[in-house]
Amino acid sequence: MSPAYHLKNVAYDYGGPSVLEIPDLTLPAGRVTALVGPNGAGKSTLLHLLAFVDPPRTGEIRFFGEFTADREPVALRRRVGLVPQNPYLLRGSARENVEMGLKLRRVSAASRHARAERALEQVGVLGLAERPAGALSGGEAQKVALARALVLDPEVLLLDEPFTYLDPASIDELEGLMRTLNREQGHTVILTSHDLVRAQALADTVLSLVAGHLMSTSLVNLFRGRLDTARGVFDTGRIAIEVPEGVAAGTHLAIEPRDVVLSGGPLASSMRNRFEGRVTSIAEENGRVRVTVNAGERFHAIITRASLAEHALELGTPVWVSFKSTAVEVF
Protein backbone atom coordinates (compact mmCIF):
# COMPACT_ATOMS: atom_id res chain seq x y z
CA MET A 1 0.00 0.00 0.00
CA SER A 2 1.26 3.47 -0.87
CA PRO A 3 1.66 5.89 2.04
CA ALA A 4 -1.04 8.50 2.48
CA TYR A 5 1.53 11.26 1.93
CA HIS A 6 5.14 11.57 0.91
CA LEU A 7 6.69 15.03 1.16
CA LYS A 8 10.05 15.76 -0.47
CA ASN A 9 11.98 19.02 0.02
CA VAL A 10 8.78 20.84 0.97
CA ALA A 11 9.02 24.43 2.18
CA TYR A 12 6.46 27.14 2.86
CA ASP A 13 6.50 30.81 3.81
CA TYR A 14 4.06 33.71 4.19
CA GLY A 15 6.06 36.14 2.09
CA GLY A 16 9.03 36.26 4.47
CA PRO A 17 11.37 33.71 6.04
CA SER A 18 10.46 30.06 5.64
CA VAL A 19 8.09 28.81 8.35
CA LEU A 20 8.20 25.16 7.31
CA GLU A 21 11.02 23.05 5.88
CA ILE A 22 10.42 19.31 5.44
CA PRO A 23 13.28 17.52 3.61
CA ASP A 24 11.60 14.11 3.65
CA LEU A 25 8.45 12.89 5.38
CA THR A 26 6.29 9.81 4.90
CA LEU A 27 2.87 9.58 6.58
CA PRO A 28 1.50 6.02 6.48
CA ALA A 29 -2.00 5.20 5.28
CA GLY A 30 -4.48 3.61 7.66
CA ARG A 31 -2.67 4.85 10.76
CA VAL A 32 -3.00 7.57 13.39
CA THR A 33 -0.15 10.08 13.26
CA ALA A 34 0.29 12.91 15.78
CA LEU A 35 2.27 16.09 15.17
CA VAL A 36 3.36 17.63 18.46
CA GLY A 37 5.07 20.93 19.11
CA PRO A 38 4.71 24.35 20.73
CA ASN A 39 2.60 27.19 19.36
CA GLY A 40 4.10 28.59 16.17
CA ALA A 41 5.92 25.35 15.35
CA GLY A 42 4.27 25.05 11.94
CA LYS A 43 1.76 22.31 12.76
CA SER A 44 -1.28 24.11 11.34
CA THR A 45 0.68 25.20 8.27
CA LEU A 46 1.62 21.59 7.59
CA LEU A 47 -2.01 20.48 7.94
CA HIS A 48 -3.07 23.12 5.40
CA LEU A 49 -0.54 21.71 2.93
CA LEU A 50 -1.81 18.17 3.59
CA ALA A 51 -5.39 19.38 3.05
CA PHE A 52 -4.35 21.03 -0.26
CA VAL A 53 -5.61 24.38 0.99
CA ASP A 54 -2.24 25.85 -0.01
CA PRO A 55 0.47 24.47 -2.31
CA PRO A 56 4.05 24.31 -1.02
CA ARG A 57 6.40 27.07 -2.14
CA THR A 58 8.94 24.43 -3.12
CA GLY A 59 9.07 20.65 -3.17
CA GLU A 60 6.56 17.95 -3.99
CA ILE A 61 3.73 16.15 -2.24
CA ARG A 62 2.56 12.69 -3.24
CA PHE A 63 -0.92 11.64 -2.14
CA PHE A 64 -1.45 7.88 -2.06
CA GLY A 65 1.39 7.56 -4.56
CA GLU A 66 0.16 10.26 -6.96
CA PHE A 67 2.00 13.49 -7.72
CA THR A 68 -0.26 16.39 -6.77
CA ALA A 69 1.40 19.35 -8.52
CA ASP A 70 -0.56 18.81 -11.74
CA ARG A 71 -3.79 17.66 -10.11
CA GLU A 72 -6.88 19.82 -9.63
CA PRO A 73 -6.77 21.03 -5.97
CA VAL A 74 -10.56 20.79 -5.58
CA ALA A 75 -10.50 17.10 -6.50
CA LEU A 76 -7.78 16.48 -3.92
CA ARG A 77 -9.60 18.45 -1.21
CA ARG A 78 -12.68 16.27 -1.66
CA ARG A 79 -10.66 13.30 -0.40
CA VAL A 80 -9.53 15.04 2.79
CA GLY A 81 -11.45 16.28 5.82
CA LEU A 82 -9.84 19.18 7.71
CA VAL A 83 -11.16 20.26 11.11
CA PRO A 84 -9.38 23.47 12.21
CA GLN A 85 -8.75 24.37 15.83
CA ASN A 86 -11.21 27.27 15.59
CA PRO A 87 -13.77 26.03 13.07
CA TYR A 88 -15.92 28.49 11.15
CA LEU A 89 -19.59 27.54 11.07
CA LEU A 90 -22.07 29.06 8.64
CA ARG A 91 -25.31 30.69 9.64
CA GLY A 92 -28.07 28.21 10.25
CA SER A 93 -28.44 25.15 12.42
CA ALA A 94 -25.85 22.53 13.29
CA ARG A 95 -27.62 20.13 10.91
CA GLU A 96 -27.50 22.64 8.05
CA ASN A 97 -23.77 23.08 8.57
CA VAL A 98 -23.20 19.33 8.41
CA GLU A 99 -25.36 18.98 5.31
CA MET A 100 -23.68 21.83 3.41
CA GLY A 101 -20.92 19.75 1.82
CA LEU A 102 -23.42 17.14 0.70
CA LYS A 103 -25.66 19.83 -0.75
CA LEU A 104 -22.76 21.21 -2.79
CA ARG A 105 -22.21 17.71 -4.13
CA ARG A 106 -25.87 17.56 -5.16
CA VAL A 107 -26.82 14.76 -2.77
CA SER A 108 -30.60 14.38 -2.41
CA ALA A 109 -32.32 16.04 0.55
CA ALA A 110 -33.42 12.73 2.06
CA SER A 111 -29.92 11.27 1.86
CA ARG A 112 -28.38 14.48 3.22
CA HIS A 113 -30.69 14.42 6.21
CA ALA A 114 -29.99 10.77 7.03
CA ARG A 115 -26.22 11.06 6.64
CA ALA A 116 -26.08 14.26 8.70
CA GLU A 117 -28.00 12.58 11.53
CA ARG A 118 -25.55 9.66 11.53
CA ALA A 119 -22.56 12.00 11.63
CA LEU A 120 -24.02 14.14 14.42
CA GLU A 121 -24.85 11.02 16.41
CA GLN A 122 -21.34 9.67 15.82
CA VAL A 123 -19.79 12.70 17.52
CA GLY A 124 -22.41 12.84 20.26
CA VAL A 125 -24.34 16.01 19.38
CA LEU A 126 -27.45 14.74 17.59
CA GLY A 127 -29.51 16.51 20.26
CA LEU A 128 -28.08 19.83 19.04
CA ALA A 129 -29.05 19.27 15.40
CA GLU A 130 -31.51 22.18 15.26
CA ARG A 131 -29.55 24.57 17.48
CA PRO A 132 -28.26 27.71 15.69
CA ALA A 133 -24.53 27.53 15.04
CA GLY A 134 -24.02 30.84 16.83
CA ALA A 135 -25.46 29.40 20.05
CA LEU A 136 -22.98 26.50 20.24
CA SER A 137 -20.14 26.44 22.76
CA GLY A 138 -16.55 26.07 21.56
CA GLY A 139 -16.56 22.33 22.24
CA GLU A 140 -19.96 21.86 20.59
CA ALA A 141 -18.84 23.81 17.52
CA GLN A 142 -15.74 21.63 17.27
CA LYS A 143 -17.88 18.48 17.34
CA VAL A 144 -20.22 19.86 14.66
CA ALA A 145 -17.20 20.73 12.51
CA LEU A 146 -15.95 17.16 12.95
CA ALA A 147 -19.36 15.81 11.91
CA ARG A 148 -19.26 18.12 8.88
CA ALA A 149 -15.98 16.50 7.84
CA LEU A 150 -17.03 12.93 8.63
CA VAL A 151 -20.29 13.12 6.68
CA LEU A 152 -18.26 13.39 3.46
CA ASP A 153 -16.43 10.12 4.25
CA PRO A 154 -12.88 11.42 3.62
CA GLU A 155 -9.94 9.10 3.05
CA VAL A 156 -7.85 11.24 5.40
CA LEU A 157 -9.03 13.12 8.48
CA LEU A 158 -6.88 16.08 9.59
CA LEU A 159 -7.56 17.41 13.10
CA ASP A 160 -5.90 20.59 14.37
CA GLU A 161 -5.68 20.54 18.20
CA PRO A 162 -8.96 18.59 18.46
CA PHE A 163 -9.04 18.47 22.28
CA THR A 164 -8.68 22.21 22.91
CA TYR A 165 -12.27 23.07 23.87
CA LEU A 166 -13.43 19.67 25.11
CA ASP A 167 -14.14 18.57 28.67
CA PRO A 168 -12.51 15.33 29.94
CA ALA A 169 -15.54 13.16 29.11
CA SER A 170 -15.71 14.54 25.57
CA ILE A 171 -11.97 13.98 25.13
CA ASP A 172 -12.40 10.31 26.04
CA GLU A 173 -15.30 10.04 23.58
CA LEU A 174 -13.29 11.66 20.79
CA GLU A 175 -10.31 9.39 21.41
CA GLY A 176 -12.63 6.39 21.16
CA LEU A 177 -14.13 7.75 17.94
CA MET A 178 -10.68 8.23 16.42
CA ARG A 179 -9.78 4.62 17.19
CA THR A 180 -13.04 3.44 15.63
CA LEU A 181 -12.53 5.53 12.50
CA ASN A 182 -9.00 4.23 12.15
CA ARG A 183 -9.19 0.57 13.18
CA GLU A 184 -12.71 -0.35 12.10
CA GLN A 185 -13.30 1.99 9.16
CA GLY A 186 -9.74 2.31 7.86
CA HIS A 187 -9.49 6.10 7.91
CA THR A 188 -6.05 7.70 8.00
CA VAL A 189 -6.02 10.18 10.91
CA ILE A 190 -3.45 12.96 11.33
CA LEU A 191 -3.78 15.27 14.31
CA THR A 192 -1.81 18.05 15.95
CA SER A 193 -1.36 18.49 19.68
CA HIS A 194 0.85 20.19 22.25
CA ASP A 195 0.14 17.30 24.69
CA LEU A 196 2.88 14.72 24.13
CA VAL A 197 1.52 12.19 26.63
CA ARG A 198 -1.95 12.14 25.05
CA ALA A 199 -0.44 11.96 21.58
CA GLN A 200 1.73 8.98 22.54
CA ALA A 201 -1.28 7.16 24.02
CA LEU A 202 -3.45 7.70 20.94
CA ALA A 203 -1.18 7.68 17.89
CA ASP A 204 0.76 4.94 16.13
CA THR A 205 3.46 7.49 15.28
CA VAL A 206 4.37 10.76 17.01
CA LEU A 207 6.38 13.40 15.13
CA SER A 208 7.91 16.45 16.81
CA LEU A 209 7.84 19.80 15.02
CA VAL A 210 9.71 22.89 16.22
CA ALA A 211 10.26 26.14 14.31
CA GLY A 212 9.12 24.47 11.11
CA HIS A 213 11.54 21.54 11.37
CA LEU A 214 10.87 17.89 12.19
CA MET A 215 12.86 16.64 15.16
CA SER A 216 14.07 13.13 15.98
CA THR A 217 13.76 13.81 19.72
CA SER A 218 10.64 14.47 21.76
CA LEU A 219 9.78 17.96 22.95
CA VAL A 220 9.78 17.36 26.69
CA ASN A 221 13.33 18.61 27.38
CA LEU A 222 13.28 21.60 25.04
CA PHE A 223 15.31 24.74 25.76
CA ARG A 224 15.95 28.04 24.00
CA GLY A 225 19.26 29.82 24.25
CA ARG A 226 22.54 30.73 22.57
CA LEU A 227 25.17 28.45 21.09
CA ASP A 228 28.73 29.28 22.13
CA THR A 229 30.81 27.49 19.50
CA ALA A 230 34.12 28.57 21.07
CA ARG A 231 33.30 26.70 24.29
CA GLY A 232 31.20 23.98 22.66
CA VAL A 233 28.22 24.69 24.91
CA PHE A 234 24.62 25.83 24.62
CA ASP A 235 23.84 28.60 27.11
CA THR A 236 20.20 28.70 28.24
CA GLY A 237 20.81 31.70 30.48
CA ARG A 238 20.69 29.44 33.55
CA ILE A 239 23.02 26.56 32.70
CA ALA A 240 25.58 25.68 30.01
CA ILE A 241 25.02 22.34 28.25
CA GLU A 242 27.86 20.67 26.36
CA VAL A 243 26.92 19.83 22.76
CA PRO A 244 28.32 17.36 20.20
CA GLU A 245 31.40 18.36 18.22
CA GLY A 246 30.69 20.06 14.93
CA VAL A 247 27.48 21.83 15.93
CA ALA A 248 27.71 25.23 14.25
CA ALA A 249 24.34 26.94 14.74
CA GLY A 250 21.04 26.71 16.57
CA THR A 251 18.70 28.49 18.93
CA HIS A 252 16.94 25.44 20.42
CA LEU A 253 18.18 22.34 22.20
CA ALA A 254 16.36 19.06 22.89
CA ILE A 255 17.20 15.96 24.91
CA GLU A 256 15.27 12.69 24.81
CA PRO A 257 13.95 11.94 28.36
CA ARG A 258 15.19 8.33 28.13
CA ASP A 259 18.74 9.65 27.69
CA VAL A 260 18.62 11.49 31.02
CA VAL A 261 20.19 9.51 33.88
CA LEU A 262 19.33 10.17 37.54
CA SER A 263 21.69 9.38 40.40
CA GLY A 264 22.24 10.17 44.06
CA GLY A 265 25.61 11.79 43.35
CA PRO A 266 27.79 12.88 40.42
CA LEU A 267 28.55 9.89 38.19
CA ALA A 268 32.12 8.90 37.33
CA SER A 269 31.37 8.34 33.65
CA SER A 270 31.84 9.76 30.17
CA MET A 271 28.69 11.86 30.54
CA ARG A 272 29.94 15.44 30.40
CA ASN A 273 26.65 17.08 31.33
CA ARG A 274 25.96 16.80 35.08
CA PHE A 275 23.64 19.05 37.06
CA GLU A 276 22.52 18.89 40.68
CA GLY A 277 18.87 19.52 41.49
CA ARG A 278 15.76 18.37 43.34
CA VAL A 279 12.79 16.25 42.33
CA THR A 280 9.72 18.43 41.70
CA SER A 281 7.23 15.87 40.36
CA ILE A 282 6.78 12.13 39.86
CA ALA A 283 4.11 10.74 37.52
CA GLU A 284 3.36 7.30 36.12
CA GLU A 285 2.85 7.11 32.35
CA ASN A 286 2.11 3.94 30.39
CA GLY A 287 3.90 1.66 32.83
CA ARG A 288 6.94 3.94 33.17
CA VAL A 289 7.69 6.80 35.56
CA ARG A 290 8.40 10.38 34.56
CA VAL A 291 10.51 12.27 37.07
CA THR A 292 10.89 16.05 36.80
CA VAL A 293 13.99 17.64 38.31
CA ASN A 294 14.75 21.33 38.78
CA ALA A 295 18.48 21.60 38.13
CA GLY A 296 18.76 25.17 36.94
CA GLU A 297 16.48 24.15 34.08
CA ARG A 298 13.59 21.74 34.40
CA PHE A 299 14.59 18.26 33.19
CA HIS A 300 12.32 15.27 32.59
CA ALA A 301 13.58 11.69 32.83
CA ILE A 302 11.74 8.46 32.04
CA ILE A 303 12.72 5.63 34.39
CA THR A 304 11.37 2.26 35.55
CA ARG A 305 9.48 1.67 38.78
CA ALA A 306 12.44 -0.40 39.97
CA SER A 307 14.78 2.53 39.41
CA LEU A 308 12.40 4.83 41.28
CA ALA A 309 12.45 2.49 44.27
CA GLU A 310 16.21 1.92 44.04
CA HIS A 311 16.97 5.63 44.28
CA ALA A 312 14.19 6.23 46.85
CA LEU A 313 13.04 9.25 44.89
CA GLU A 314 10.40 11.48 46.45
CA LEU A 315 9.36 15.09 46.03
CA GLY A 316 12.24 17.28 47.21
CA THR A 317 14.86 14.51 47.02
CA PRO A 318 18.31 15.84 45.98
CA VAL A 319 19.36 14.18 42.73
CA TRP A 320 21.89 14.53 39.93
CA VAL A 321 20.88 14.78 36.27
CA SER A 322 23.41 13.44 33.75
CA PHE A 323 23.46 12.90 29.98
CA LYS A 324 26.00 12.61 27.18
CA SER A 325 26.71 15.49 24.85
CA THR A 326 25.86 13.12 21.97
CA ALA A 327 22.31 12.88 23.36
CA VAL A 328 21.84 16.59 22.71
CA GLU A 329 20.21 17.85 19.51
CA VAL A 330 20.67 21.51 18.57
CA PHE A 331 18.59 23.17 15.86
CORTAVEN-V826309 format. One record per backbone hydrogen bond with DSSP energy under -1.0 kcal/mol. CO is the residue of the C=O (numbers start at 0). NH is the residue of the N-H. E is the energy in kcal/mol with one decimal. If there is no record, write none. Layout:
# CORTAVEN-V826309
CO;NH;E / CO;NH;E
This chain:
# CORTAVEN-V826309
3;63;-1.8 / 4;26;-2.3 / 5;61;-2.5 / 6;24;-2.3 / 7;59;-2.1 / 9;21;-3.6 / 10;56;-2.1 / 10;57;-1.4 / 11;18;-2.6 / 11;19;-1.4 / 19;11;-1.9 / 21;9;-2.3 / 22;8;-2.7 / 24;6;-3.2 / 26;3;-1.2 / 26;4;-1.8 / 30;188;-2.3 / 31;203;-2.3 / 31;204;-1.6 / 32;190;-2.5 / 33;206;-3.2 / 34;192;-2.3 / 35;208;-3.0 / 37;40;-1.6 / 40;211;-2.5 / 41;45;-2.2 / 42;46;-2.1 / 43;47;-2.2 / 44;48;-1.7 / 45;49;-2.3 / 46;50;-1.9 / 47;52;-2.3 / 47;53;-1.1 / 48;51;-1.1 / 57;10;-1.6 / 59;7;-2.4 / 60;67;-1.5 / 61;5;-1.8 / 62;65;-1.7 / 65;62;-2.7 / 67;70;-1.5 / 71;75;-1.5 / 72;76;-2.7 / 73;77;-1.5 / 75;78;-1.5 / 76;79;-1.6 / 78;154;-1.6 / 78;155;-1.5 / 80;157;-3.6 / 82;159;-2.6 / 91;132;-3.1 / 92;96;-1.8 / 93;97;-2.0 / 94;98;-2.3 / 98;102;-2.5 / 99;103;-2.3 / 101;106;-2.4 / 102;105;-1.8 / 107;111;-2.8 / 108;112;-2.5 / 109;113;-2.0 / 110;114;-2.6 / 111;115;-2.6 / 112;116;-2.0 / 113;117;-2.0 / 114;118;-2.2 / 115;119;-2.7 / 116;120;-2.4 / 117;121;-2.3 / 118;122;-1.5 / 119;124;-2.7 / 120;123;-1.0 / 124;127;-1.9 / 125;128;-1.8 / 127;130;-1.6 / 128;94;-2.9 / 130;93;-1.7 / 131;134;-1.8 / 132;135;-1.5 / 136;140;-2.8 / 137;141;-1.8 / 138;142;-1.8 / 139;143;-2.3 / 140;144;-2.4 / 141;145;-1.9 / 142;146;-2.4 / 143;147;-2.4 / 144;148;-1.4 / 145;149;-2.7 / 146;150;-2.4 / 148;151;-1.0 / 149;152;-2.3 / 154;187;-2.0 / 155;80;-2.9 / 156;189;-2.7 / 157;82;-2.9 / 158;191;-2.2 / 160;163;-1.4 / 162;165;-1.1 / 166;170;-2.3 / 167;171;-2.1 / 168;172;-2.0 / 169;173;-2.6 / 170;174;-2.5 / 171;175;-2.1 / 172;176;-2.3 / 173;177;-2.6 / 174;178;-2.0 / 175;179;-2.1 / 176;180;-2.9 / 177;181;-2.2 / 178;182;-3.2 / 179;183;-1.8 / 179;184;-1.4 / 180;186;-2.8 / 187;156;-3.0 / 188;32;-2.7 / 189;158;-2.6 / 190;34;-2.9 / 192;36;-1.1 / 194;198;-2.2 / 195;199;-2.6 / 196;200;-1.8 / 197;201;-1.7 / 198;202;-2.9 / 204;33;-2.8 / 206;35;-3.0 / 207;214;-2.8 / 209;212;-2.2 / 211;20;-2.9 / 212;209;-2.7 / 219;221;-1.2 / 220;254;-1.7 / 222;252;-2.5 / 225;234;-3.2 / 227;231;-1.6 / 227;232;-1.8 / 231;242;-2.1 / 232;227;-3.1 / 233;240;-2.6 / 234;225;-2.6 / 238;235;-2.4 / 240;233;-2.7 / 243;246;-1.3 / 250;224;-1.9 / 251;330;-2.2 / 252;222;-2.9 / 253;328;-2.4 / 255;258;-2.2 / 256;259;-1.3 / 256;301;-1.1 / 260;321;-2.4 / 262;319;-3.2 / 266;268;-1.4 / 272;322;-1.8 / 274;320;-3.3 / 276;318;-2.5 / 277;293;-2.5 / 278;315;-2.8 / 280;291;-2.6 / 282;289;-3.7 / 284;287;-2.1 / 287;284;-2.9 / 288;302;-2.9 / 289;282;-2.5 / 290;300;-2.5 / 291;279;-3.1 / 291;280;-1.3 / 292;298;-3.0 / 293;277;-1.5 / 296;294;-2.9 / 298;292;-2.9 / 300;290;-2.8 / 302;288;-2.8 / 303;307;-1.9 / 304;308;-2.3 / 305;309;-2.6 / 306;310;-2.2 / 307;312;-1.8 / 313;316;-2.2 / 316;278;-2.0 / 318;276;-2.8 / 319;262;-1.7 / 320;274;-2.7 / 321;260;-3.3 / 322;272;-1.5 / 323;326;-1.3 / 324;327;-1.4 / 328;253;-2.5
